[in-house]
Amino acid sequence: MNTIEDTLRNALPPNATIADVWRVRPAPGTATLRVRPTRPGDFAAIRELQRATYPAIAPWTEEQLAGQVAAFPEGQMVAEMDGRVIGASASLVVMWDDYAVDHTWKGITGDGTFATHDPAGRTLYGAEVVVDRHRRGNGVGRALYQARRQLCQRLNLRRIIAAGRLPGYRDVKDVMSPELYAMRVVWGDIPDPVLRFQLSQGFHYCGVIHNYLPEDAPSCGHAALIVWLNPRHAPPRPAAFAGKAAA
């Protein structure tokens, strides 16, 4: 009978280490990587990135992408190099108390339309980050995460919350729970490429969301709840104190 360690060893790439999962190196050549707002002309490229990255999950529709840009243009970004879109991220603002741990991707994003965007919210919710698989390890994901953190600070939001896929969980689902899998990623036992990268970007693991995205077969529908706290967040001052400061 195989032990948990045997199962993990068989499921992971040979000679894989934690450092290999999130190591960032400069992109080859002299091309400049830049992150800019998403435009309608980028929709086809974003859909193609999603098809290549998640073959079993339908890409967003043009209508969903248009809805996201209309609802919250500042939160939709692409990473571009040599005039080609090689990564994208999508986010919206929510009142986190309305959702908390037991939410789903469809519920919190309005089924991808971002009709749930709430300008009065205090949480930036990361709905998607996708990177050209041929460009991974070249700083594209890091640039998109940095741009998202800068947006959170610029808007003086309290935090960024997201749900990270657990793409290696299907290989070990018969020997451990998704909670144990995620904790072993945190402990450094499993080089899961998504959660380990997110941890390297300053996010903290908060738990597992069950049935977050049922069509995500490699994760068995589950996701890791993560949070980044804005160190520059300035809570609004009570009106009485604001009046004294203005006096």
C-alpha positions as CSV (number, residue, x, y, z in Angstrom):
1,M,0.0,0.0,0.0
2,N,1.4,3.4,-1.0
3,T,2.0,6.0,1.7
4,I,1.0,9.6,1.2
5,E,4.6,10.5,0.5
6,D,4.7,7.8,-2.3
7,T,1.6,9.2,-3.9
8,L,2.9,12.7,-3.8
9,R,6.2,11.7,-5.2
10,N,4.5,10.0,-8.2
11,A,2.2,12.9,-8.8
12,L,4.9,15.6,-8.9
13,P,7.3,16.4,-11.8
14,P,10.7,14.7,-11.3
15,N,13.3,16.7,-9.4
16,A,10.7,19.4,-8.7
17,T,11.5,21.8,-5.8
18,I,9.6,24.6,-4.2
19,A,12.0,27.1,-5.7
20,D,11.2,25.8,-9.2
21,V,7.5,26.7,-8.7
22,W,7.8,30.4,-8.3
23,R,11.4,31.4,-9.3
24,V,11.2,34.6,-11.4
25,R,13.9,35.3,-14.0
26,P,14.1,38.2,-16.4
27,A,12.3,37.7,-19.7
28,P,14.7,36.8,-22.6
29,G,15.6,39.4,-25.1
30,T,15.2,43.1,-24.9
31,A,11.4,43.2,-25.1
32,T,9.7,45.3,-22.4
33,L,6.9,43.9,-20.3
34,R,4.2,46.3,-19.4
35,V,0.9,46.1,-17.7
36,R,-1.9,48.2,-19.0
37,P,-5.8,48.5,-18.8
38,T,-7.7,45.9,-20.8
39,R,-9.3,47.1,-24.0
40,P,-12.0,45.4,-26.1
41,G,-9.4,44.6,-28.7
42,D,-7.7,42.3,-26.1
43,F,-10.8,40.1,-25.6
44,A,-9.8,37.5,-28.2
45,A,-6.3,37.2,-26.8
46,I,-7.6,36.8,-23.3
47,R,-10.0,34.0,-24.4
48,E,-7.2,32.2,-26.2
49,L,-5.0,32.4,-23.0
50,Q,-7.8,30.9,-21.0
51,R,-8.4,28.1,-23.6
52,A,-4.7,27.1,-23.5
53,T,-4.4,27.3,-19.7
54,Y,-7.8,25.7,-18.7
55,P,-8.7,23.3,-21.6
56,A,-11.6,21.8,-19.7
57,I,-13.1,25.1,-18.6
58,A,-15.0,27.3,-21.1
59,P,-13.3,30.7,-21.6
60,W,-15.1,33.9,-20.8
61,T,-17.5,35.2,-23.4
62,E,-17.1,38.5,-25.1
63,E,-20.2,39.7,-23.2
64,Q,-18.6,38.7,-19.9
65,L,-15.4,40.5,-20.7
66,A,-17.3,43.6,-21.9
67,G,-19.3,43.6,-18.7
68,Q,-16.1,43.5,-16.6
69,V,-14.6,46.4,-18.3
70,A,-17.8,48.4,-18.1
71,A,-18.3,47.6,-14.4
72,F,-14.8,48.3,-13.2
73,P,-12.3,49.3,-15.9
74,E,-9.4,50.0,-13.4
75,G,-9.5,46.4,-12.3
76,Q,-9.1,44.8,-15.7
77,M,-5.4,44.5,-16.9
78,V,-3.3,42.8,-19.4
79,A,0.4,42.1,-19.6
80,E,1.9,42.9,-23.0
81,M,5.2,42.3,-24.6
82,D,6.1,43.2,-28.2
83,G,2.5,44.2,-28.8
84,R,1.3,40.7,-27.8
85,V,-1.0,40.0,-24.8
86,I,0.8,37.3,-22.7
87,G,-1.2,37.6,-19.5
88,A,-4.3,39.1,-18.0
89,S,-5.9,39.7,-14.6
90,A,-9.5,40.6,-13.6
91,S,-10.7,42.0,-10.3
92,L,-13.7,43.8,-8.8
93,V,-14.5,45.5,-5.5
94,V,-16.9,43.8,-3.0
95,M,-18.2,44.1,0.5
96,W,-16.5,41.0,1.9
97,D,-19.0,40.6,4.7
98,D,-21.7,39.8,2.1
99,Y,-19.7,36.7,1.0
100,A,-17.1,35.4,3.4
101,V,-15.8,31.9,3.2
102,D,-18.8,30.0,1.7
103,H,-18.9,31.8,-1.6
104,T,-18.5,30.5,-5.2
105,W,-16.8,32.0,-8.2
106,K,-20.1,32.4,-10.0
107,G,-21.8,34.0,-7.0
108,I,-19.2,36.6,-6.2
109,T,-18.5,37.6,-9.8
110,G,-22.1,37.6,-11.0
111,D,-21.2,34.6,-13.3
112,G,-18.3,36.5,-14.7
113,T,-20.1,39.7,-15.6
114,F,-19.0,41.6,-12.5
115,A,-22.5,42.9,-11.9
116,T,-21.7,42.3,-8.2
117,H,-19.0,45.1,-8.3
118,D,-19.6,47.4,-5.4
119,P,-17.8,50.8,-5.4
120,A,-18.6,51.1,-1.7
121,G,-16.8,47.9,-0.8
122,R,-13.5,47.6,1.0
123,T,-12.1,44.5,-0.6
124,L,-10.5,44.0,-4.0
125,Y,-11.4,40.5,-5.2
126,G,-9.1,38.8,-7.6
127,A,-11.3,36.9,-10.0
128,E,-8.6,35.8,-12.5
129,V,-4.9,35.8,-13.4
130,V,-3.9,33.9,-16.5
131,V,-0.4,33.8,-18.1
132,D,0.8,32.4,-21.3
133,R,2.2,29.0,-20.4
134,H,5.3,29.6,-22.5
135,R,6.1,32.7,-20.6
136,R,5.8,31.4,-17.0
137,G,8.8,32.1,-14.9
138,N,9.5,35.3,-16.7
139,G,7.9,37.7,-14.3
140,V,4.5,38.1,-16.0
141,G,2.4,36.8,-13.1
142,R,4.5,38.9,-10.7
143,A,3.9,42.0,-12.7
144,L,0.1,41.5,-12.7
145,Y,0.1,40.8,-9.0
146,Q,2.1,43.9,-8.4
147,A,-0.3,46.0,-10.5
148,R,-3.2,44.6,-8.5
149,R,-1.5,45.5,-5.2
150,Q,-0.9,49.0,-6.4
151,L,-4.5,49.4,-7.4
152,C,-5.6,48.2,-3.9
153,Q,-3.3,50.8,-2.4
154,R,-4.4,53.6,-4.8
155,L,-8.1,53.0,-3.9
156,N,-7.2,52.7,-0.2
157,L,-8.9,49.3,0.1
158,R,-8.4,47.2,3.1
159,R,-7.2,44.0,1.4
160,I,-7.1,41.7,-1.7
161,I,-8.9,38.4,-1.4
162,A,-8.8,35.7,-4.0
163,A,-9.3,31.9,-4.4
164,G,-6.4,30.0,-5.8
165,R,-6.8,26.8,-7.8
166,L,-5.3,23.6,-6.3
167,P,-4.4,21.9,-9.7
168,G,-2.4,19.0,-8.1
169,Y,-5.1,17.9,-5.7
170,R,-6.8,15.5,-8.1
171,D,-3.7,13.3,-8.0
172,V,-3.8,12.8,-4.3
173,K,-7.6,13.2,-3.5
174,D,-7.8,9.5,-2.4
175,V,-5.2,9.9,0.3
176,M,-5.8,13.4,1.8
177,S,-8.4,16.1,2.2
178,P,-8.1,19.4,0.3
179,E,-7.3,21.1,3.6
180,L,-4.4,18.8,4.3
181,Y,-3.2,19.2,0.7
182,A,-3.2,23.0,1.0
183,M,-1.4,22.9,4.4
184,R,1.3,20.7,2.9
185,V,1.8,23.2,0.2
186,V,2.1,25.9,2.9
187,W,4.6,23.7,4.8
188,G,6.7,23.2,1.7
189,D,6.0,19.5,1.2
190,I,4.1,20.0,-2.1
191,P,5.3,22.4,-4.9
192,D,1.8,23.3,-6.1
193,P,2.4,26.0,-8.7
194,V,-0.5,28.2,-8.0
195,L,-0.7,28.5,-4.2
196,R,3.1,28.5,-3.7
197,F,3.4,31.4,-6.2
198,Q,0.6,33.3,-4.4
199,L,2.3,32.8,-1.0
200,S,5.5,34.2,-2.6
201,Q,3.6,37.3,-3.5
202,G,2.7,38.1,0.1
203,F,-0.6,36.4,0.4
204,H,-1.7,34.4,3.4
205,Y,-3.6,31.1,3.3
206,C,-6.9,31.2,5.1
207,G,-8.6,27.9,4.3
208,V,-10.3,25.8,1.6
209,I,-13.5,26.8,-0.2
210,H,-15.4,23.7,-1.3
211,N,-17.2,23.6,-4.6
212,Y,-15.8,27.0,-5.5
213,L,-15.6,26.2,-9.2
214,P,-17.1,22.7,-9.9
215,E,-15.8,22.6,-13.5
216,D,-12.2,22.9,-12.3
217,A,-11.5,19.1,-12.4
218,P,-7.8,19.2,-11.5
219,S,-8.7,21.0,-8.3
220,C,-11.8,18.8,-7.8
221,G,-13.7,22.1,-7.6
222,H,-12.0,23.3,-4.5
223,A,-9.8,26.4,-4.1
224,A,-7.6,28.0,-1.4
225,L,-8.8,31.2,0.1
226,I,-6.0,33.7,0.3
227,V,-5.7,37.3,1.5
228,W,-3.2,40.2,1.2
229,L,-3.6,43.0,3.7
230,N,-2.9,46.5,2.5
231,P,-0.2,47.9,4.8
232,R,-1.0,51.4,3.7
233,H,-4.7,51.3,4.3
234,A,-5.9,54.4,6.2
235,P,-9.3,53.9,7.8
236,P,-11.7,56.8,7.3
237,R,-11.5,59.2,10.3
238,P,-14.7,59.9,12.3
239,A,-16.5,63.0,11.1
240,A,-15.8,64.8,14.4
241,F,-12.0,64.3,14.0
242,A,-12.2,65.3,10.4
243,G,-13.9,68.5,11.3
244,K,-11.3,69.4,13.9
245,A,-8.5,68.7,11.4
246,A,-10.1,71.0,8.9
247,A,-10.6,73.8,11.5
